[in-house]
Amino acid sequence: MVKRGPIIVFFLLALLFVSDIALIAKKVTDNHLFGLELQGGYEILYEVKPVNKGEKITKDVLKGTVNTLEKRVRVLGINDYSMQLEGNRIRVLLANVTNRTEVMAGLSKQLESPVPVKLEEIYSTSVGAQYGDKSLSKTIFAAIVGLGLVTLFLLIVYRFQGLIAVMTYVTSLSITLFIVDWLNVDVTIPVIAALILGVGIAVDANKITFERVKEELQLGKNIRLAFKEGSIRSIMAIINANLVVFLVGIVLLICGTGSIKGFSLALLTIILTNFLIIILLSRVLMGLLVRSGFFDERHHFYAVKKEEGLQQLHEGQLPVLAKFKHIDALKYRRPLLMLSTLVVFIGFIILLVFKMNNGIDFSTGTRIEVLAGKEITANEMIHEMEILNLDIERHDVVLSGAENEIGVVLFQGKLEQQKIDDIKKHFNEVYGTEPNVSTFSPALGTKVAEKAVIGLIISIIGIGLYVATRYKLYIAMAIVTSLLYELFFVVAFFSATRLEINIPFIAALLTIACYSLYNKVVIFDRIRENSREIKGNSFENLKLIVNRSLHSTIIRSLTTVLIVVTIMVVFIAAGSPTTINFSIALLIGFICVWYTSLFIAPQLWFIWKGKQLNNTIKTRLNKPLQRETHS
């Protein structure tokens, strides 16, 4: 008998979900959320001068001054900022400055680092986003299209359960955006990375439950019992996987600075929100549909064919409930591991020969500032740079001034005096004013990267110890080895393709690491469960454990990667140029995670576990021989 009450409550919650989408749209279009790369901010140029006569401004003094300014910026509640050294000058870029007077007063006080210095303001002005005002609109458009495609995919593949997954991730995303705004965290590219990871994890956590429920249904259980037992069997995998990512976020929050701290705050927020929403919303919605009785005999709404599982039970076999059940994931383990080893060897050669293509965030560069006297566009500045034919691989364009009358071009490397003279002559002829050409060094980018790497190393060591304690040593070794392979592959790929390394790339690596840990914990949680069900120490049983675990998780893992890949392809095709390298890194990284999760990590565990089993057998065989010898 169909009960109307649960169905009515379900649709009331669905209406609440629609209003949730409206809140997200309002928040996303509220521009004060966005950071420097996408919206621009406020720029101040200081000249550093000694307070006492005769004292020199050294590099150590300048670095100390930058560190002090960084602390003052954070005290003022500004989380997204950038600082560049230009000789004895410091250029400060601040996102979302609402009270300029307060900011200027807070930054301009006398500094003690390591000798007393004073900051003399050369000028201050508003600046636009990299590549112009369309950077923000393109990024928003790409995000909307990407999430729209993800929603369509979930509805087609998972039907009513897909609708619940969509409601879950949208609700989680909206709550996260509210909390991020409340914490004064600007939505920068690293924060976008954390949000993308959060969406993937939210969808994946729902799919873990859905697949478990489907397995119970295929065993011939009714809808209510299948939902109850599927929910119980899935909860520990969800908790363990989310806990691992949460621990990484805490380490990065402690060790990180600047945009990486923003990444960690957004990551921690969306992980906590995801978990609470999955427990409080997703399972409540599923429970309402189950208790309504409408789906009791409608198994096709769950994309389930229970006859297959029942047939296997009648044959005395444990059911392998997956479309890939006939695939032996271990058959080609040696060739695949040899291929992966060869890739590592080639990667090392590539890094030795080509090295990394460091971007402006990590290298010395040149800044050209043009006073046009009228409104100009980013395309105009790019066109003028092409006419000069300076042999520049990549450059960033920023517009500033009240009416975008100031154009700034940033690029790597120093220019010869003759080229500087040519630039000044050219822009003087075009705009009637001579541009300012200066050299800058990365005062903040290197520090952010160093702290992020330190945080990642501490996270890998800590997670390895946690997994070794929570699971087993060989599982920890397999997870950490495959994680290092993924990160190395992405770095080597960027070296080979000469793609630029910058702060968003560091954020992409952190995102890949988090998802890798999450995905592998889910897979090895299934391996641990199957190890308990399949008794007997033998190579055939080890093989059965790995294959059955991978058969049960391959669809879930593949669909999650497809979701993130879809979002990244949209960002590459329709997003801002600012996000292209970041999107490519995530695209390559998530595909690599899927590969290692299925074809490296479980295989390594099988090989090491097999050797342990072999040693155990040899020890048992040697004991009778030793007794005979003694007798």
PyMOL commands that set and color helices and strands:
alter all, ss='L'
color gray80, all
select helices_A, chain A and resi 4-29+31-33+36-39+59-75+100-107+134-182+189-218+223-255+259-292+299-302+306-314+333-354+360-362+378-388+417-431+445-470+473-497+503-533+539-574+577-599+601-630
alter helices_A, ss='H'
color red, helices_A
select strands_A, chain A and resi 41-50+81-86+89-94+111-112+116-130+365-371+395-400+406-412+436-442
alter strands_A, ss='S'
color yellow, strands_A
deselect
rebuild
show_as cartoon
